[in-house]
């Protein structure tokens, strides 16, 4: 089982990556995936993980407040 320090170190490493929209101003998941929906979904998942890591490290390092959790979709309730 990972320790708290290992989790934070993992988030720090991941947060140094750039998401595809950060790397390319005109990023389009459909074009980037060659039209393959599964690949586009995977790219979005990876970018979401990077974005979350960046947010959490920013909160830890700056003492900022955690962002609000989005409301669940109707079918999630």
ROSE-4610 file (N, C-alpha, C; in Angstrom, 1 decimal, always signed):
// ROSE-4610
residu = [X/X/X/X/X/X/X/X/X/X/X/X/X/X/X/X/X/X/X/X/X/X/X/X/X/X/X/X/X/X/X/X/X/X/X/X/X/X/X/X/X/X/X/X/X/X/X/X/X/X/X/X/X/X/X/X/X/X/X/X/X/X/X/X/X/X/X/X/X/X/X/X/X/X/X/X/X/X/X/X/X/X/X/X/X/X/X/X/X/X/X/X/X/X/X/X/X/X/X/X/X/X/X/X/X/X/X/X/X/X/X/X/X/X/X/X/X/X/X/X/X/X/X/X/X/X/X/X/X/X/X/X/X/X/X/X/X/X/X/X/X/X/X/X/X/X/X/X/X/X/X/X/X/X/X/X/X/X/X/X/X/X/X/X/X/X/X/X/X/X/X/X/X/X/X/X/X/X/X/X/X/X/X/X/X/X/X/X/X/X/X/X/X/X/X/X/X/X/X/X/X/X/X/X/X/X/X/X/X/X/X/X/X/X/X/X/X/X/X/X/X/X/X/X/X/X/X/X/X/X/X]
num = [1/1/1/2/2/2/3/3/3/4/4/4/5/5/5/6/6/6/7/7/7/8/8/8/9/9/9/10/10/10/11/11/11/12/12/12/13/13/13/14/14/14/15/15/15/16/16/16/17/17/17/18/18/18/19/19/19/20/20/20/21/21/21/22/22/22/23/23/23/24/24/24/25/25/25/26/26/26/27/27/27/28/28/28/29/29/29/30/30/30/31/31/31/32/32/32/33/33/33/34/34/34/35/35/35/36/36/36/37/37/37/38/38/38/39/39/39/40/40/40/41/41/41/42/42/42/43/43/43/44/44/44/45/45/45/46/46/46/47/47/47/48/48/48/49/49/49/50/50/50/51/51/51/52/52/52/53/53/53/54/54/54/55/55/55/56/56/56/57/57/57/58/58/58/59/59/59/60/60/60/61/61/61/62/62/62/63/63/63/64/64/64/65/65/65/66/66/66/67/67/67/68/68/68/69/69/69/70/70/70/71/71/71/72/72/72/73/73/73/74/74/74/75/75/75/76/76/76/77/77/77]
x = [+0.8/+0.0/+0.9/+0.5/+1.3/+1.1/+2.2/+2.2/+1.7/+1.3/+0.9/+2.0/+3.2/+4.3/+4.5/+4.3/+4.4/+3.3/+2.1/+1.0/+1.2/+1.7/+2.0/+3.1/+4.1/+5.2/+4.7/+3.8/+3.2/+2.4/+1.6/+0.9/+1.8/+2.9/+3.9/+4.4/+4.8/+5.4/+4.3/+3.1/+2.0/+1.6/+1.7/+1.3/+2.3/+3.5/+4.4/+4.2/+3.3/+2.9/+2.0/+1.8/+0.8/-0.3/-1.5/-2.6/-2.5/-3.2/-3.2/-3.6/-4.7/-5.1/-4.1/-3.3/-2.2/-1.0/-0.8/+0.3/-0.1/-1.3/-1.7/-3.0/-2.9/-4.0/-5.3/-5.1/-6.2/-6.5/-6.2/-6.4/-7.8/-8.0/-9.3/-9.2/-9.9/-9.8/-10.2/-11.2/-11.6/-10.5/-9.9/-8.8/-7.6/-7.3/-6.1/-6.2/-7.5/-7.7/-7.9/-7.9/-8.2/-9.6/-10.5/-11.9/-12.3/-11.3/-11.6/-12.1/-13.3/-14.0/-13.2/-12.8/-12.1/-10.8/-10.1/-8.8/-9.1/-10.1/-10.5/-10.8/-11.6/-12.0/-10.7/-9.8/-8.6/-7.8/-7.7/-6.9/-7.5/-8.9/-9.6/-9.3/-9.3/-9.1/-7.7/-6.7/-5.3/-5.2/-5.8/-5.7/-6.5/-7.6/-8.3/-7.4/-6.7/-5.8/-4.7/-4.2/-3.1/-3.7/-4.9/-5.5/-5.8/-6.3/-6.6/-5.3/-4.2/-3.0/-2.5/-2.6/-2.2/-2.9/-4.2/-5.1/-4.7/-4.5/-4.2/-2.9/-1.9/-0.6/-0.6/-1.4/-1.5/-2.2/-3.2/-3.8/-2.8/-2.1/-1.1/+0.0/+0.5/+1.7/+1.3/+0.1/-0.3/-1.2/-1.7/-2.7/-4.1/-4.3/-5.6/-6.7/-7.9/-9.0/-9.2/-9.8/-10.2/-11.3/-11.3/-12.4/-13.7/-14.8/-16.1/-16.2/-16.8/-17.1/-18.3/-18.2/-19.4/-20.6/-21.8/-23.0/-23.1/-23.6/-23.7/-24.8/-24.6/-25.5/-26.8/-27.9/-29.2/-29.2/-28.5/-28.4/-27.4/-26.7/-25.7/-26.3/-27.5/-28.1/-28.8]
y = [-1.2/+0.0/+1.2/+2.2/+3.4/+4.3/+5.0/+5.9/+7.3/+8.1/+9.5/+10.2/+10.0/+10.7/+10.2/+8.9/+8.3/+8.8/+9.0/+9.5/+10.9/+11.7/+13.1/+13.2/+12.4/+12.4/+12.0/+11.0/+10.6/+11.8/+12.5/+13.6/+14.7/+15.0/+16.0/+15.7/+14.4/+14.0/+14.1/+13.7/+13.7/+15.2/+16.1/+17.4/+18.2/+17.7/+18.3/+18.1/+17.1/+16.9/+18.0/+18.1/+19.1/+18.3/+18.8/+18.2/+18.5/+17.7/+18.0/+19.4/+19.9/+21.3/+22.3/+22.0/+22.9/+22.9/+21.8/+21.6/+22.2/+22.0/+22.4/+23.3/+24.5/+25.5/+25.0/+24.4/+24.0/+22.5/+21.9/+20.5/+20.0/+19.0/+18.4/+16.9/+16.4/+14.9/+14.0/+14.4/+13.6/+13.5/+14.6/+14.5/+13.8/+14.0/+13.4/+11.9/+11.4/+10.0/+9.3/+10.1/+9.5/+9.0/+9.7/+9.3/+8.1/+7.5/+6.4/+6.8/+6.6/+7.1/+6.5/+5.3/+4.7/+5.4/+5.7/+6.5/+7.9/+8.5/+9.9/+9.9/+8.9/+8.7/+8.5/+7.7/+7.4/+8.7/+9.4/+10.7/+11.7/+11.7/+12.6/+12.2/+10.9/+10.3/+10.7/+10.5/+10.9/+12.4/+13.2/+14.7/+15.1/+14.4/+14.6/+14.3/+13.2/+12.8/+13.9/+14.4/+15.4/+16.7/+17.0/+18.3/+18.2/+17.0/+16.8/+16.9/+16.2/+16.3/+17.7/+18.5/+19.9/+20.7/+20.5/+21.2/+20.8/+19.5/+19.1/+19.6/+19.6/+20.1/+21.6/+22.3/+23.7/+24.0/+23.2/+23.4/+23.1/+22.0/+21.7/+22.8/+23.2/+24.2/+25.6/+26.0/+27.4/+27.6/+26.6/+26.7/+27.2/+27.1/+27.5/+26.6/+27.1/+26.2/+25.2/+24.1/+23.1/+23.6/+23.3/+23.7/+23.0/+23.5/+22.9/+21.6/+20.6/+19.4/+19.6/+19.3/+19.5/+18.7/+19.2/+18.5/+17.2/+16.2/+14.9/+15.1/+14.4/+14.3/+13.7/+13.9/+13.3/+11.8/+11.1/+9.7/+9.1/+10.0/+9.6/+9.6/+10.2/+10.3/+9.1]
z = [+0.0/+0.0/+0.0/-0.8/-0.9/+0.3/+0.7/+1.8/+1.3/+2.3/+1.9/+1.1/+1.5/+0.9/-0.6/-0.8/-2.1/-3.0/-2.5/-3.2/-3.6/-2.7/-3.0/-4.1/-3.9/-4.9/-6.3/-6.4/-7.6/-8.2/-7.4/-7.9/-8.4/-7.7/-8.1/-9.5/-9.7/-11.0/-12.1/-11.8/-12.8/-13.1/-12.1/-12.3/-13.2/-13.4/-14.3/-15.7/-16.0/-17.4/-17.8/-19.1/-19.7/-20.3/-20.2/-20.9/-22.4/-23.2/-24.6/-24.9/-24.3/-24.6/-24.2/-23.1/-22.7/-23.7/-24.3/-25.3/-26.7/-27.1/-28.4/-28.3/-28.7/-28.6/-29.3/-30.4/-31.3/-31.1/-30.0/-29.7/-30.0/-30.7/-30.9/-30.7/-29.7/-29.4/-30.5/-31.3/-32.4/-33.5/-33.8/-34.8/-34.2/-32.9/-32.3/-32.2/-32.1/-31.9/-33.3/-34.3/-35.6/-35.8/-35.0/-35.0/-34.2/-33.5/-32.6/-31.3/-31.0/-29.7/-28.5/-28.5/-27.3/-27.1/-28.1/-28.0/-27.4/-28.0/-27.5/-26.0/-25.6/-24.2/-23.3/-23.8/-23.0/-22.9/-24.0/-23.9/-22.9/-22.9/-22.0/-20.5/-20.3/-19.0/-18.5/-19.4/-19.0/-18.7/-19.6/-19.4/-18.1/-17.8/-16.5/-15.3/-15.4/-14.3/-14.0/-15.1/-15.0/-14.4/-14.9/-14.4/-12.9/-12.5/-11.1/-10.2/-10.7/-10.0/-9.9/-11.0/-11.0/-9.9/-9.9/-8.9/-7.5/-7.2/-5.8/-5.4/-6.2/-5.9/-5.6/-6.5/-6.3/-4.9/-4.5/-3.2/-2.1/-2.2/-1.2/-1.1/-2.2/-2.2/-1.8/-2.2/-2.1/-0.9/-0.3/+0.8/+0.3/-1.0/-1.6/-1.2/-1.3/-1.0/-2.1/-1.7/-2.6/-3.5/-4.8/-5.7/-5.3/-5.6/-5.4/-6.2/-5.6/-6.3/-7.2/-8.5/-9.4/-8.9/-9.2/-8.8/-9.7/-9.1/-9.9/-11.0/-12.1/-13.1/-12.6/-13.3/-12.8/-12.7/-13.6/-13.6/-12.6/-11.9/-10.9/-9.5/-9.3/-8.0/-7.6]
